């Protein structure tokens, strides 16, 4: 590998591969090839170059390492440390990795600054009525979480220009003229900063009670203008450096975004600067376009602000998509009258404090970073830079591996920053390249001379000087891609890239491509093989080793139902689907998982309620309670049931096309009442009588069948019998006939002596 690169200097040699070394000994080797000075360390030692080898390696040095703090209470917090170390210096060799460990802790009782930014368009009138005493109640709840809490307030509507607002003269002072439902309101405005952050919550209540709603023309609001001003106007808002920054954004509609301003003739992009005038109103509302999502994300991150979208249910998914584009942002569902705003804020704050995610700022393009997270469970997650399900005071660590792909164009140190999202604490990483500019051990030939020892003249050609220009006997000189001069190949130039090697056998453009891009744009082509940058693998470097996109809301990789392949989940469990295989209606344990969400959300009980992870694990569950559960409403719904105090709780589970889960639950468990003693006795007697009747009927049936069979057999035998007619010799007739006259006459004759 090292000898195939045709390195002509120490710098070129060290760039080929981290294992390559350079021999600076003057009389090293022969005149056969300059590349022989560049080889693996063991080969150079075997060839007699001990003591003259240049092979620097990457290293890291911790410059500042203040221990982590355990608590953040008190009025001064400059000494609170939530990340360690604070400064690291790296000396990198291209292609060689070095690593260092970062620890992060969410300290207890950390100060909180909360700025409440409210939509005051006409549709939010009922919400305004419900938050007039919000300051007192919110402060009571937040002081359960931190002893140092401050609250601020601002409002917005939209740009006061057409077509976003009513600009006709008759609407200037009252844009609600002619609107029967609400005939009076204040003029439209872009953004007003009404109360700087303060611990005097009564002032918050006073400012809210003074406010009145306004009216704009189109449905979208100008809330993104207000978010940006609240983020960048640090002095006016009063953000403290040593506090957690929460920006609560409440609205019931969609926002205007960049380029929408062109509808009103605003072609100048937003400059990301503060434009609050002396009256604390946004003065550039009619001059600059709406900010883009990228600009919002940049400014929020610069000022360590956690943005909380509190929006109505109909717009939840839109703002949910925004959170993927703006780091450190959460979204919660706001009731139409804002009655749940305190619960929403506390829940969002707990969610923010339960996770840590590292972000990288100003990373040089030629530096590759890979992260391995070790979360509170003690397990390592390669490719992951965030941890969830944390409790206040938990410490997590990250192994950061750094690799330089090449030397920087400018010979000066580079610095980049690692910062947990929403934290003020940072880790400064200074990078400088190691030794890689030596030309030691080489002859610097005069013009006109060539060769390792300048032994050939330029232009001279002889067969004896061509022997070392063939890779093997019978092969073309310099692989047909160069000229042989003084036993050294001079490779041709190519419009596709560089041709190099002792025999011009290598180039940097004949590697595998992905979607037409060489090495997918994530690697360097070296002699027909892609050398992938840190974080990528594969023949064409198209496979990412990052696992951030594979971690489900419960912290498992692919929800335990698949494998993370190239940064995406491949579900292996039959029936599982979704970005992290989180959806699986047919999985064996789905009913028990949904049961946890029902117990937590409806009854505030169960495993998820105990460890306060209900919102995280059940954020996509839509729970509806009914008196009677109709199991035939949707045949694709799965029926689940579980016992509750000798009763049965039933619910149906259905995956919606939006990716959410719809759970329809009985309001009360189905219970069967215990029968009385009389009922039991009567039931037993009735059962005995019924069984007796059944047995008698069965006996009668059997007897009847038996008799019928006997009678049929008798009839059959009778029909087959044949008797002869005869008289019974013993039979005498019961009637005897006597002729008295004949007998008398006969007797008389006998007496007379005559007989006939």
C-alpha positions in Angstrom: 0.0 0.0 0.0 2.7 2.5 1.0 5.0 1.7 -1.9 2.2 1.9 -4.5 1.6 5.6 -4.0 4.9 6.8 -5.6 5.4 9.2 -2.8 8.2 11.6 -3.5 8.3 13.3 -0.1 7.6 12.7 3.5 4.4 14.7 3.3 3.0 12.6 0.4 4.0 9.4 2.2 2.3 10.2 5.4 -0.9 11.1 3.6 -1.2 7.7 1.9 -2.1 5.7 5.0 -1.7 6.1 8.8 0.6 3.0 8.9 3.0 4.4 6.3 6.4 5.7 7.5 9.1 7.7 5.8 12.9 7.0 6.0 14.9 10.2 6.1 18.3 8.4 6.0 20.4 9.9 3.1 22.0 6.7 1.9 18.9 4.6 2.4 17.9 2.1 -0.4 19.1 2.0 -4.0 18.3 4.0 -7.1 15.5 1.7 -8.1 12.6 3.7 -6.7 12.2 6.7 -4.5 9.0 5.1 -3.2 11.0 2.6 -1.3 11.6 5.3 1.4 7.8 5.1 2.0 6.9 1.8 3.6 5.4 0.2 6.6 7.4 0.8 9.8 8.5 -2.8 10.2 9.8 -3.0 6.6 11.9 0.2 7.0 13.4 -1.2 10.2 14.2 -4.5 8.4 15.9 -2.5 5.6 18.2 -0.7 8.0 16.5 2.6 8.6 16.5 2.5 12.4 16.7 6.0 14.0 15.7 7.9 10.9 12.0 7.1 10.6 9.3 9.8 10.4 5.9 8.3 11.5 4.0 10.7 13.7 0.7 9.6 15.3 -2.4 11.5 16.4 -2.8 12.5 20.0 -5.1 14.4 22.3 -4.2 16.6 25.3 -6.7 17.9 27.9 -6.0 21.6 28.6 -8.8 22.4 31.0 -10.8 19.9 33.1 -12.9 21.5 35.8 -15.0 18.8 37.6 -18.7 18.6 37.1 -21.0 20.5 39.6 -23.6 18.7 41.6 -26.0 21.6 42.2 -26.8 24.9 40.7 -28.7 26.7 43.5 -27.9 30.2 44.6 -27.8 33.6 42.9 -24.4 33.3 41.2 -23.8 30.4 38.9 -20.7 31.3 37.0 -18.9 28.4 38.7 -21.5 25.8 37.7 -20.0 23.2 35.3 -22.1 20.8 33.3 -19.6 19.5 30.8 -16.0 18.3 31.2 -13.4 18.7 29.9 -13.6 22.3 28.8 -10.6 22.5 26.5 -8.8 19.8 24.4 -5.9 20.1 22.0 -5.6 17.5 19.2 -2.5 16.8 17.0 -3.8 14.8 14.0 -2.2 12.8 11.3 -4.4 12.4 8.2 -6.2 9.1 8.2 -5.2 8.4 11.9 -7.8 8.7 14.6 -7.6 9.9 18.2 -10.3 10.1 20.8 -11.3 11.7 24.0 -14.2 11.3 26.5 -16.8 14.0 27.3 -19.0 13.9 30.4 -22.3 15.8 30.7 -24.5 16.3 33.7 -27.9 18.0 34.2 -27.3 19.6 37.5 -30.0 20.0 40.1 -31.8 23.3 40.8 -30.4 25.1 37.7 -31.8 28.6 37.1 -34.6 28.9 34.5 -35.6 31.9 32.3 -39.0 31.4 30.6 -40.2 33.9 27.9 -43.9 33.5 27.1 -44.6 34.4 23.4 -48.3 34.6 22.6 -50.3 34.8 19.5 -52.8 37.7 20.0 -54.8 37.2 16.8 -58.5 37.2 17.1 -58.9 33.5 17.4 -56.8 33.4 20.6 -59.2 35.7 22.5 -60.5 32.8 24.8 -56.9 31.8 25.4 -56.0 35.3 26.6 -58.8 35.2 29.1 -57.5 32.0 30.6 -53.9 33.1 31.1 -54.5 36.4 32.9 -53.3 34.8 36.2 -50.9 32.4 34.5 -47.8 34.0 36.1 -48.6 33.1 39.7 -49.7 29.5 39.0 -46.8 28.9 36.6 -44.2 30.3 39.1 -45.6 28.0 41.8 -45.2 24.9 39.6 -41.7 25.9 38.3 -40.4 26.7 41.7 -40.9 23.0 42.5 -38.3 22.3 39.9 -35.9 25.3 40.5 -35.5 27.9 43.2 -34.4 30.5 40.6 -37.1 31.2 38.1 -37.8 34.3 36.0 -40.7 35.0 33.6 -41.1 37.3 30.6 -43.8 38.1 28.1 -44.2 39.1 24.5 -46.9 39.0 21.8 -47.3 38.9 18.0 -49.9 39.0 15.3 -48.4 39.5 11.7 -46.8 42.1 9.5 -49.1 45.1 9.2 -48.9 45.3 5.4 -51.1 43.9 2.7 -52.0 41.1 2.1 -51.2 39.9 5.6 -53.3 42.5 7.4 -56.1 44.9 6.8 -54.4 48.1 5.6 -57.4 50.2 4.3 -57.7 53.5 6.2 -61.0 52.4 7.8 -59.1 49.5 9.4 -56.1 51.3 10.7 -57.3 51.9 14.2 -59.8 49.0 14.4 -59.3 46.1 12.0 -62.4 44.4 13.4 -64.8 47.0 12.0 -67.7 45.1 10.4 -66.9 41.8 12.1 -70.1 41.0 14.0 -68.6 38.4 16.3 -66.0 40.8 17.7 -66.5 44.4 16.5 -63.6 46.0 18.4 -59.8 45.2 18.5 -56.4 46.9 18.5 -54.4 47.6 15.3 -52.3 44.8 14.0 -48.5 44.6 14.8 -45.6 42.3 14.1 -44.0 41.7 17.6 -44.1 43.5 20.9 -41.7 42.8 23.8 -43.9 43.6 26.8 -42.1 42.3 29.9 -38.4 41.6 30.4 -37.5 38.5 32.3 -38.2 39.1 36.0 -38.9 37.1 39.2 -41.8 39.4 40.0 -44.6 37.3 38.6 -47.3 39.9 39.5 -45.9 42.1 36.8 -46.5 39.3 34.3 -50.1 39.1 35.3 -50.5 42.8 35.0 -49.1 42.9 31.5 -51.3 40.0 30.4 -54.4 41.7 31.7 -53.6 44.8 29.7 -53.5 42.9 26.4 -56.2 42.9 23.7 -56.4 40.8 20.6 -56.0 42.0 17.0 -57.0 40.8 13.6 -55.0 39.8 10.5 -56.3 38.9 7.1 -54.8 35.6 6.2 -54.6 32.4 8.3 -50.8 32.1 8.9 -49.3 34.2 11.7 -46.0 36.1 11.9 -44.7 34.1 14.8 -41.3 33.3 13.3 -40.5 37.0 13.3 -41.3 37.1 17.0 -39.2 34.0 17.8 -36.2 35.4 16.1 -36.4 38.8 17.9 -36.9 37.1 21.3 -33.8 35.0 20.6 -31.3 37.6 19.4 -32.4 40.7 21.5 -30.6 39.3 24.5 -30.2 42.5 26.4 -33.8 43.6 26.0 -35.3 40.3 26.8 -32.9 39.8 29.7 -31.6 36.3 29.0 -29.0 35.3 31.7 -25.9 33.4 30.6 -26.0 31.1 33.6 -29.6 29.9 33.2 -31.7 27.5 31.1 -33.5 29.5 28.4 -37.1 28.4 27.6 -39.1 30.2 24.8 -42.8 29.1 24.9 -44.5 29.8 21.6 -48.3 29.6 21.7 -50.5 29.7 18.6 -53.5 28.1 17.0 -52.4 28.4 13.3 -49.5 27.9 10.9 -46.6 30.4 10.6 -45.4 32.4 7.7 -41.9 31.3 6.6 -39.1 32.7 4.4 -40.2 33.9 0.9 -43.8 34.5 2.1 -42.8 38.1 2.4 -42.6 38.4 -1.3 -46.4 38.5 -1.4 -46.1 41.8 0.3 -43.1 43.1 -1.7 -40.5 42.2 0.9 -37.6 40.8 -1.1 -34.8 41.4 1.4 -34.0 38.3 3.4 -33.9 38.5 7.2 -30.5 39.5 8.5 -30.8 37.7 11.8 -30.3 40.9 13.8 -32.2 42.5 16.6 -34.6 45.2 15.4 -36.5 46.3 18.6 -37.0 50.1 18.8 -37.3 52.2 21.9 -41.0 51.1 22.3 -39.8 47.5 22.2 -41.6 46.8 18.9 -40.2 45.0 15.9 -39.3 47.9 13.6 -38.2 45.9 10.5 -41.5 44.1 10.2 -42.4 45.9 7.0 -38.8 45.8 5.6 -37.5 42.3 6.0 -38.9 38.9 4.9 -39.8 36.3 7.4 -36.9 34.2 8.7 -36.1 30.7 7.4 -36.1 27.6 9.6 -32.4 27.4 9.2 -31.9 30.9 10.5 -34.2 30.3 13.4 -32.3 27.1 14.3 -29.0 28.9 14.1 -30.0 31.8 16.3 -31.8 29.6 18.9 -28.7 27.4 19.2 -26.3 30.4 19.4 -28.2 31.7 22.4 -28.9 28.3 24.0 -32.7 28.6 23.8 -35.1 25.7 24.0 -38.1 26.5 21.9 -41.4 24.9 23.0 -44.2 24.9 20.4 -47.5 24.9 22.2 -50.0 24.5 19.3 -53.5 23.2 18.8 -54.1 19.6 17.9 -54.9 20.3 14.2 -51.4 21.8 13.6 -49.4 19.4 15.8 -47.9 17.4 12.9 -46.7 20.5 11.1 -44.8 21.8 14.1 -43.6 18.3 14.9 -41.9 18.3 11.5 -40.3 21.7 12.4 -38.7 20.1 15.5 -36.6 17.8 13.2 -35.2 20.9 11.5 -34.6 23.0 14.6 -32.4 21.3 17.2 -33.5 21.5 20.8 -37.1 22.1 20.0 -40.2 20.3 21.4 -43.9 20.5 20.5 -46.9 20.0 22.8 -50.7 20.0 22.1 -52.4 23.1 23.4 -56.1 23.0 24.3 -58.2 25.5 22.4 -58.7 27.6 25.5 -55.1 27.2 26.8 -56.3 25.7 30.0 -53.5 23.1 30.0 -50.7 25.6 29.4 -49.1 25.1 32.9 -49.1 21.3 32.6 -47.8 21.6 29.1 -44.8 23.8 30.1 -43.9 21.7 33.1 -44.1 18.5 30.9 -41.9 20.1 28.2 -39.4 21.3 30.7 -39.1 17.8 32.2 -38.7 16.4 28.7 -35.9 18.9 27.9 -34.1 18.1 31.2 -34.4 14.3 30.6 -32.2 14.3 27.5 -28.7 15.4 26.4 -27.7 15.8 22.8 -24.3 17.0 21.6 -24.0 19.5 18.8 -20.9 20.5 16.9 -20.1 24.0 15.8 -17.5 25.2 13.2 -16.2 21.8 12.4 -13.6 21.9 9.6 -14.7 20.1 6.4 -11.6 17.9 6.5 -12.3 16.7 10.0 -14.5 13.6 10.7 -16.2 13.1 14.0 -17.9 9.9 15.3 -19.6 9.6 18.7 -20.3 6.7 21.0 -22.8 7.4 23.8 -22.7 5.7 27.2 -26.1 6.5 28.7 -27.4 5.9 32.3 -27.9 2.2 31.6 -24.1 1.8 31.2 -24.4 0.5 27.7 -22.4 1.9 24.7 -24.2 3.0 21.6 -21.8 3.6 18.7 -22.8 6.3 16.3 -25.2 7.9 18.9 -24.7 11.5 20.2 -27.7 11.7 22.5 -29.1 10.1 25.7 -32.7 10.1 26.9 -34.7 9.0 30.0 -32.3 10.9 32.3 -33.1 12.2 35.8 -31.8 15.4 37.2 -28.2 14.7 38.4 -27.5 11.9 36.0 -24.1 11.9 34.3 -23.7 10.5 30.7 -20.5 10.3 28.7 -19.6 10.3 25.0 -16.5 9.0 23.3 -15.5 11.4 20.5 -13.3 10.0 17.8 -11.6 12.6 15.5 -10.0 11.8 12.2 -8.3 14.3 9.8 -9.0 13.4 6.2 -6.3 15.6 4.9 -4.0 18.4 6.0 -5.7 21.8 6.2 -5.2 24.1 3.3 -3.9 26.8 5.6 -1.0 26.0 7.9 -2.7 27.1 11.1 -4.6 25.5 14.0 -8.4 25.1 13.6 -10.9 25.2 16.5 -14.4 23.7 16.7 -16.9 23.6 19.6 -18.9 20.7 21.1 -21.9 21.9 23.0 -24.9 20.0 24.5 -28.1 21.4 22.9 -29.5 24.2 25.0 -26.5 24.4 27.4 -24.2 27.4 27.8 -21.3 25.1 28.7 -19.0 24.2 25.8 -15.9 22.1 25.0 -13.3 23.9 22.8 -11.3 21.6 20.6 -8.1 23.0 19.0 -6.8 21.0 16.1 -3.3 21.2 14.5 -1.8 18.8 11.9 1.2 16.7 12.9 4.5 16.4 11.1 3.8 15.9 7.4 5.9 18.5 5.5 9.3 16.9 5.5 11.3 16.3 2.4 14.3 14.9 4.3 16.6 12.3 2.8 15.9 13.3 -0.8 18.3 14.7 -3.5 17.1 18.1 -4.8 18.2 17.8 -8.4 19.4 20.8 -10.5 17.4 21.7 -13.5 17.9 19.2 -16.3 18.8 16.3 -14.0 16.5 13.4 -13.0 16.6 10.3 -10.8 16.8 9.4 -7.2 20.4 10.6 -7.1 20.2 13.0 -10.1 22.1 10.5 -12.3 20.1 11.0 -15.5 19.8 13.9 -17.9 16.4 15.2 -18.9 15.4 14.0 -22.4 17.9 11.1 -22.4 16.4 7.8 -23.3 17.9 4.4 -23.3 16.6 0.8 -23.0 18.7 0.4 -19.9 16.7 3.1 -18.2 13.4 1.4 -18.9 13.8 -1.8 -17.0 12.2 -0.4 -13.8 9.3 1.1 -15.6 7.4 -2.1 -16.1 5.3 -3.7 -13.4 6.0 -7.1 -14.8 7.7 -8.7 -17.8 5.6 -8.2 -20.9 3.5 -5.4 -19.5 3.5 -1.9 -21.1 5.8 0.8 -19.9 4.2 2.8 -17.1 1.0 0.8 -17.6 0.4 2.7 -20.8 -0.4 5.8 -18.8 2.9 7.5 -18.6 6.4 8.0 -20.0 9.6 6.3 -18.6 12.4 8.6 -17.9 15.5 7.5 -16.1 13.9 4.3 -14.8 11.1 6.4 -13.4 7.5 6.7 -14.7 6.2 10.2 -15.3 2.5 9.7 -15.4 0.2 11.5 -17.8 -2.3 14.1 -16.8 -6.0 13.1 -17.0 -9.1 15.2 -17.2 -10.7 12.8 -14.8 -8.2 13.1 -12.0 -4.7 12.1 -10.9 -2.7 9.1 -12.2 0.1 8.0 -9.9 2.1 5.0 -8.7 5.6 3.6 -9.5 4.1 2.3 -12.8 1.2 4.7 -13.1 -1.0 1.9 -12.1 -3.1 3.9 -9.7 -5.6 6.8 -10.1 -8.1 8.6 -8.0 -11.1 8.3 -10.2 -11.7 4.5 -10.9 -13.6 3.7 -7.7 -17.1 2.7 -7.1 -19.8 5.3 -7.3 -23.2 5.8 -5.7 -25.8 7.8 -7.6 -23.0 9.0 -9.9 -20.9 10.4 -7.1 -17.4 9.0 -6.6 -17.3 7.1 -3.2 -20.7 8.7 -2.5 -18.9 11.9 -1.6 -18.0 10.3 1.7 -14.5 9.0 0.9 -11.4 9.3 -1.1 -10.5 7.2 -4.1 -7.1 5.6 -3.8 -5.8 3.2 -6.4 -9.3 1.8 -7.3 -10.5 1.5 -3.7 -12.6 3.9 -1.7 -11.1 5.0 1.6 -14.2 6.1 3.5 -14.3 9.1 5.8 -15.1 8.6 9.5 -18.7 7.5 10.0 -19.1 5.7 6.6 -18.3 2.2 5.4 -18.9 0.1 2.3 -17.4 -0.4 -1.1 -18.7 3.0 -2.2 -18.9 4.6 1.3 -22.7 5.0 1.0 -23.3 3.3 4.4 -23.4 5.6 7.4 -22.5 4.2 10.8 -24.5 6.9 12.6 -27.3 5.4 14.7 -29.2 8.6 15.7 -32.0 7.9 13.2 -32.4 4.3 14.5 -33.1 5.1 18.2 -36.7 4.9 19.1 -38.4 7.1 21.7 -37.9 4.4 24.4 -34.1 4.5 23.8 -33.9 1.1 22.1 -32.2 0.6 18.7 -35.0 0.0 16.2 -37.4 -0.6 19.1 -35.8 -4.0 19.6 -37.5 -5.2 16.5 -34.8 -4.7 13.8 -31.2 -3.8 13.0 -29.7 -0.5 12.2 -28.2 -0.8 8.7 -26.5 2.3 7.2 -28.3 4.7 9.6 -31.8 3.3 8.9 -33.8 0.6 10.6 -34.4 -2.7 8.8 -37.3 -4.3 10.7 -36.9 -8.0 11.3 -39.9 -8.7 13.5 -42.9 -9.8 11.4 -45.5 -7.0 11.2 -43.1 -4.2 12.5 -42.8 -1.0 10.5 -42.0 2.7 11.0 -38.8 4.7 10.9 -37.6 2.9 14.1 -39.8 -0.2 13.8 -42.0 1.3 16.6 -45.2 0.3 15.0 -46.2 -3.4 15.3 -49.9 -4.2 15.7 -49.3 -7.9 15.4 -46.4 -8.2 17.8 -47.0 -10.4 20.9 -46.3 -7.6 23.4 -48.2 -4.8 21.7 -51.2 -5.0 24.1 -49.0 -4.8 27.2 -47.1 -1.8 25.7 -50.4 0.1 24.9 -51.7 -0.9 28.3 -48.9 1.1 29.9 -49.8 4.2 28.0 -53.5 3.8 28.9 -52.7 3.4 32.6 -50.3 6.4 32.5 -52.4 8.8 30.5 -55.9 8.0 31.8 -55.3 7.0 35.3 -51.8 8.4 36.1 -50.6 5.0 37.2 -48.4 2.1 36.1 -44.8 1.8 35.2 -44.5 4.8 32.9 -46.1 7.1 35.5 -43.7 6.0 38.2 -40.6 6.9 36.2 -42.1 10.0 34.5 -41.6 8.8 31.0 -45.3 8.7 29.9 -45.1 11.6 27.5 -42.0 10.3 25.8 -43.2 6.7 25.3 -46.8 7.6 24.5 -46.5 10.8 22.5 -48.2 9.3 19.4 -51.1 7.7 21.2 -54.6 9.1 20.6 -56.8 7.8 23.4 -60.6 7.9 23.2 -62.9 6.7 26.0 -66.3 5.2 25.3 -69.1 3.7 27.4 -69.5 0.7 25.1 -66.7 -0.8 23.0 -68.0 -1.8 19.6 -65.5 -4.4 18.4 -67.0 -4.4 14.8 -66.4 -0.8 14.0 -63.1 -1.5 12.3 -62.1 -5.1 11.6 -58.4 -4.2 11.4 -58.4 -3.0 15.0 -56.8 -5.3 17.5 -58.8 -6.1 20.7 -56.9 -6.1 23.9 -57.9 -6.9 27.5 -56.3 -7.0 30.9 -57.6 -7.7 34.4 -58.2 -4.9 36.9 -59.4 -5.7 40.4 -61.4 -8.8 39.4 -62.8 -6.9 36.4 -61.6 -6.7 32.8 -60.5 -3.5 31.0 -60.9 -3.7 27.2 -59.5 -1.5 24.5 -58.9 -1.6 20.7 -55.7 -0.7 19.1 -55.4 0.7 15.5 -52.5 2.1 13.6 -53.5 5.3 11.7 -52.1 6.2 8.3 -50.4 9.2 10.0 -48.3 6.9 12.0 -50.1 7.5 15.3 -51.8 4.9 17.4 -55.6 5.2 18.0 -56.6 3.6 21.3 -60.4 3.3 22.1 -60.8 2.4 25.8 -63.8 1.6 28.0 -64.4 4.4 30.5 -64.9 1.8 33.3 -63.7 -1.8 33.5 -66.3 -4.4 32.7 -67.3 -6.2 36.0 -69.8 -9.0 36.6 -71.9 -8.6 39.8 -71.8 -11.5 42.4 -75.0 -13.7 42.4 -77.1 -13.9 45.6 -77.5 -17.1 47.8 -81.2 -17.6 46.8 -80.2 -17.4 43.1 -77.5 -20.0 43.7 -79.9 -22.4 45.6 -82.6 -22.0 42.9 -80.1 -22.5 40.2 -78.9 -25.7 41.9 -82.4 -27.0 42.4 -83.4 -26.1 38.9 -80.3 -27.8 37.6 -81.0 -31.0 39.5 -84.7 -31.1 38.4 -83.7 -30.3 34.8 -81.1 -33.0 34.8 -83.7 -35.5 36.3 -86.2 -34.7 33.6 -83.6 -35.1 31.0 -82.6 -38.5 32.4 -86.2 -39.7 32.6 -86.9 -38.5 29.1 -83.8 -40.3 28.0 -84.8 -43.5 29.8 -88.3 -43.3 28.3 -86.8 -42.9 24.9 -84.6 -45.9 25.3 -87.5 -48.1 26.6 -89.7 -47.0 23.7 -87.0 -47.8 21.2 -86.5 -51.2 22.8 -90.2 -52.1 22.9 -90.7 -51.0 19.3 -87.8 -53.2 18.2 -89.3 -56.2 20.1 -92.8 -55.7 18.6 -91.3 -55.4 15.1 -89.5 -58.7 15.6 -92.7 -60.4 16.8 -94.6 -59.2 13.8 -91.9 -60.3 11.6 -91.8 -63.8 13.1 -95.6 -64.1 13.0 -95.7 -63.2 9.3 -93.3 -66.0 8.6 -95.2 -68.8 10.4 -97.1 -71.6 8.4 -99.7 -73.9 10.4 -101.7 -77.0 9.1 -105.5 -77.2 10.0 -106.2 -80.2 12.4 -108.5 -81.1 15.3 -107.3 -81.6 18.7 -108.1 -85.1 19.9 -108.5 -83.9 23.4 -110.9 -81.3 22.5 -114.5 -81.8 23.3 -117.2 -79.5 22.2 -118.8 -77.7 25.1 -122.4 -78.2 23.7 -124.1 -81.7 23.7 -127.4 -82.3 21.9 -129.8 -85.0 23.0 -133.0 -86.1 21.1 -135.3 -87.1 24.0 -138.1 -88.5 21.8 -135.7 -90.8 19.9 -134.2 -92.0 23.1 -137.5 -92.6 24.7 -138.8 -94.5 21.8 -135.6 -96.6 21.7 -136.0 -97.4 25.4 -139.6 -98.4 24.9 -138.7 -100.8 22.2 -136.2 -102.4 24.4 -138.8 -102.9 27.1 -141.2 -104.4 24.7 -138.7 -106.9 23.4 -138.4 -105.5 20.1 -135.5 -103.8 18.8 -135.1 -102.1 15.5 
